[in-house]
Amino acid sequence: MTEKRIDPMQLGITMFGDSRIDLKTGKIQSPEIRMKEIIEEIKLMDEVGLDYFGIGEHHRADYVVAAPEIVLAAAATQTRQIILGSSVSVLSSADPVKLFQDFSMIDLLSDGRAEIMAGRGSFIESFPLFGYDLAQYSEIFAEKLDLLLAINQQNPISWTGEFRPALENQDIFPRPKHGKLPVWVAVGGTPQSVERAARLGLPVMFAIIGGEYANFKPLFEYYQQAYQAYGHDMKDFQVGVAMHSFFVDDVSELMQIHYPTYAAQMNRIGATRGWPAYHPAQYDQGRSKNGHLIMGDAPYAVDKILEISETFGQTRFAAHLDTGAAEHQHIMRAIEIYGTKIAPEVRKAQKS
């Protein structure tokens, strides 16, 4: 797609903070325990040299993270090098002023490692929770993204919009370490979202969660073409891919330690969206050469990540690791495999 790439490609992990749910009793894991596990998992990501971590925002019983900034602030004091971001912050139901202030504080705590990934979220529960009208879904997001970017660019700020009180020559503090925060936009596959990000010159993260991953190539190409057409410098071009992933020492372990919780979560979500029951054939198809899942041992994962990179030329790859919340010990081992066996081989191959 493009020859421009951060060298080496950033390799990271995203999570939604899934709660582990007992498959026999339906009992949901203690959120206190899961949050402590997540901090341990982020610490290990940093120790094994991964580049990026992103945590999502949800307001449901089966997820423990309602405010990514709280987890990231805790992680900022426990890590040294890894980039810490949201994945995503549901900007439509947030106050961009407070969001910027919170992430500026994370940035200062982490010595300049924070970033915001803005999105509209994969669920809609935050709209009634915070008193927003779903009929204004797109308009609210566009306005709040405009405000967030304006705050990031200037201080003090004067701004007027439809859905939030105006700001008149208002100072907003604290400011991040380097003056501005990196702001990404997460998109699920609509050309309108891609065009807006390109027009604004924002990095994009594509979430590929179904079908064959190559089906997203036209959107990647459209994003690059639009980015250039709007006059942005390609040296600043960044684009990422997030895909459901899990890593094991032996592929035979997958059906025991990963598939049951993954399938259960897919069925919980699918029940609200009219999806058919998830079954092993779907899992196997997703894991195939062209499929949207990266779940297997290190050699398999290295090959598939490199093939995806050849297809898209992305600057960041994120393994979305905690769908269904496998046991903590297995997530920790997956992180270790990723950082010590997969990432070094991917980096080596891309330098050759």
SVG drawing of the C-alpha trace seen along z (x, -y; Angstrom):
<svg xmlns="http://www.w3.org/2000/svg" viewBox="-33 -35 51 66">
<polyline fill="none" stroke="black" stroke-width="0.4" points="0.0,0.0 2.7,-2.5 6.4,-2.4 6.1,-4.7 6.4,-2.8 7.6,-3.5 10.6,-1.2 10.1,1.3 6.3,1.5 4.8,1.0 3.6,4.2 1.1,4.0 -1.9,5.3 -5.5,4.0 -8.0,5.2 -11.6,4.3 -11.2,5.5 -13.5,8.5 -14.7,10.1 -14.1,13.9 -17.5,15.6 -17.8,19.1 -19.1,21.3 -21.0,23.6 -22.4,21.2 -22.5,17.9 -20.9,16.1 -19.0,13.0 -15.4,12.6 -14.8,10.0 -14.0,6.7 -11.4,6.0 -9.5,9.1 -9.8,8.6 -8.5,5.0 -5.5,6.1 -4.8,8.8 -4.9,6.2 -2.3,4.1 0.0,7.2 -0.6,8.0 0.3,4.4 3.5,4.6 4.5,7.8 3.8,6.2 6.3,3.5 8.9,5.9 8.9,8.1 9.3,5.0 6.0,4.5 5.4,1.0 1.8,0.2 -1.1,1.0 -4.7,-0.2 -7.7,0.4 -11.4,-0.1 -14.3,-1.8 -17.5,0.1 -20.4,-0.3 -21.6,3.3 -21.4,6.1 -19.2,8.3 -16.4,5.6 -14.6,4.0 -13.2,0.8 -15.6,-2.1 -12.8,-4.7 -9.7,-3.7 -7.9,-6.7 -8.0,-5.2 -6.3,-2.0 -3.8,-3.8 -2.9,-6.2 -2.3,-3.1 -0.2,-1.5 1.8,-4.7 3.5,-4.3 4.2,-0.6 5.7,-0.8 8.7,-2.4 8.5,-2.3 5.2,-1.1 2.8,-3.6 -0.5,-3.8 -3.7,-4.6 -7.4,-4.1 -8.9,-1.7 -11.3,-3.4 -12.5,-6.4 -16.2,-6.8 -15.9,-10.4 -19.6,-10.9 -20.6,-10.5 -17.5,-12.1 -16.5,-15.7 -13.5,-16.5 -12.2,-19.0 -12.1,-16.5 -10.8,-13.7 -7.9,-15.9 -7.1,-16.9 -7.2,-13.2 -4.9,-12.1 -2.6,-15.0 -2.1,-13.8 -1.5,-10.3 1.1,-11.7 2.9,-13.5 2.8,-10.5 4.2,-8.3 6.9,-10.8 5.1,-11.4 3.7,-8.0 0.0,-8.7 -2.3,-8.9 -6.1,-9.1 -7.9,-6.8 -11.3,-8.3 -14.2,-6.2 -17.9,-5.8 -17.7,-2.4 -19.0,1.0 -22.0,0.7 -24.4,-2.1 -25.0,-1.9 -23.1,-5.1 -25.7,-7.2 -28.6,-6.7 -26.2,-6.5 -24.9,-10.0 -28.1,-11.5 -27.3,-11.7 -29.7,-11.1 -28.8,-8.2 -30.5,-10.0 -27.6,-12.5 -25.0,-9.8 -22.9,-11.1 -23.3,-14.8 -22.2,-14.5 -19.1,-12.6 -18.1,-15.0 -18.5,-18.1 -16.7,-16.6 -13.8,-15.4 -13.5,-19.0 -13.3,-20.3 -10.8,-17.7 -8.5,-18.5 -8.9,-22.3 -7.9,-21.9 -4.9,-19.8 -3.8,-22.5 -4.3,-25.7 -4.5,-27.2 -6.4,-29.3 -9.3,-28.3 -12.5,-29.9 -15.0,-27.4 -18.8,-27.2 -20.8,-24.1 -24.3,-22.8 -24.1,-20.0 -21.8,-21.6 -21.5,-25.0 -19.2,-27.4 -15.7,-28.2 -14.4,-31.7 -10.7,-32.4 -10.5,-29.5 -7.2,-28.1 -7.2,-24.3 -4.6,-22.6 -2.5,-20.6 -0.9,-20.4 0.9,-17.2 4.7,-16.8 5.3,-17.7 2.5,-20.2 0.2,-17.9 -1.3,-14.4 -1.3,-11.9 -4.9,-11.4 -6.0,-8.4 -9.4,-7.5 -10.8,-3.9 -13.0,-2.9 -14.9,0.2 -15.1,0.0 -17.2,-2.9 -15.8,-5.1 -17.2,-8.2 -15.2,-7.6 -12.1,-7.0 -12.5,-10.1 -13.0,-12.3 -9.8,-10.9 -7.9,-11.5 -9.2,-15.1 -8.2,-15.8 -4.8,-14.1 -5.4,-11.7 -4.0,-8.2 -6.5,-5.4 -6.9,-2.1 -8.9,0.5 -10.6,3.2 -10.9,6.3 -13.2,8.7 -14.8,10.7 -14.4,12.3 -11.1,12.3 -8.8,9.5 -7.9,8.6 -11.4,7.4 -10.3,4.2 -7.6,3.4 -9.7,1.0 -10.4,-1.0 -6.7,-1.2 -6.0,-2.4 -8.8,-4.9 -7.4,-6.3 -3.9,-6.7 -5.3,-8.3 -7.5,-10.7 -4.7,-11.5 -2.4,-12.6 -5.2,-14.4 -5.8,-16.6 -2.2,-17.6 -0.9,-15.9 2.8,-14.9 3.3,-11.2 6.1,-11.2 3.4,-11.6 1.2,-8.9 0.2,-6.2 -2.3,-3.4 -3.0,-0.4 -4.7,2.9 -6.4,4.6 -7.4,8.2 -8.6,10.8 -5.5,12.8 -4.2,15.3 -0.9,17.1 0.0,20.5 3.1,22.8 1.3,25.6 -1.7,25.0 -3.4,28.1 -3.9,26.0 -6.3,23.5 -9.5,25.5 -8.9,26.1 -7.6,22.8 -9.0,20.2 -11.9,21.3 -14.5,22.0 -14.3,18.5 -13.9,16.8 -16.9,18.6 -19.0,17.9 -18.3,14.1 -19.0,14.2 -22.4,15.9 -23.2,13.3 -22.6,10.5 -24.2,12.3 -27.4,12.9 -28.0,9.2 -27.3,8.8 -29.0,11.7 -25.8,13.7 -26.0,17.5 -24.3,19.6 -20.5,19.6 -18.9,22.9 -15.5,24.5 -15.6,24.3 -15.9,20.5 -12.9,20.4 -10.9,22.6 -11.9,20.5 -10.9,17.3 -7.5,18.9 -6.9,19.9 -4.4,18.1 -6.8,15.4 -9.0,15.3 -9.5,12.5 -8.1,14.3 -4.5,14.7 -4.7,17.6 -1.9,20.1 1.8,20.7 4.6,18.3 5.7,19.5 2.1,19.3 1.6,15.8 4.9,14.5 3.9,15.6 0.4,14.2 1.4,10.8 4.0,10.5 1.5,11.4 -1.0,8.9 1.8,6.3 2.5,7.1 -1.2,6.6 -1.7,3.3 1.7,1.8 0.4,0.7 2.6,-1.1 1.0,0.6 -0.3,4.0 -2.4,4.6 -3.4,8.1 -6.7,7.8 -6.1,10.4 -8.8,10.7 -12.1,11.4 -13.9,13.6 -11.1,13.3 -9.1,16.5 -7.5,17.4 -5.0,14.8 -2.1,17.3 -2.9,18.1 -3.1,14.4 0.2,13.8 1.8,16.7 0.3,15.3 1.9,11.9 5.2,13.6 5.1,15.5 4.2,12.4 7.0,10.3 9.8,12.9 9.1,15.1 6.8,13.3 7.8,9.7 11.5,10.3 11.0,12.4 8.6,9.9 11.0,7.1 13.9,9.0 12.0,10.0 11.0,6.4 14.6,5.1 15.9,7.7"/>
</svg>
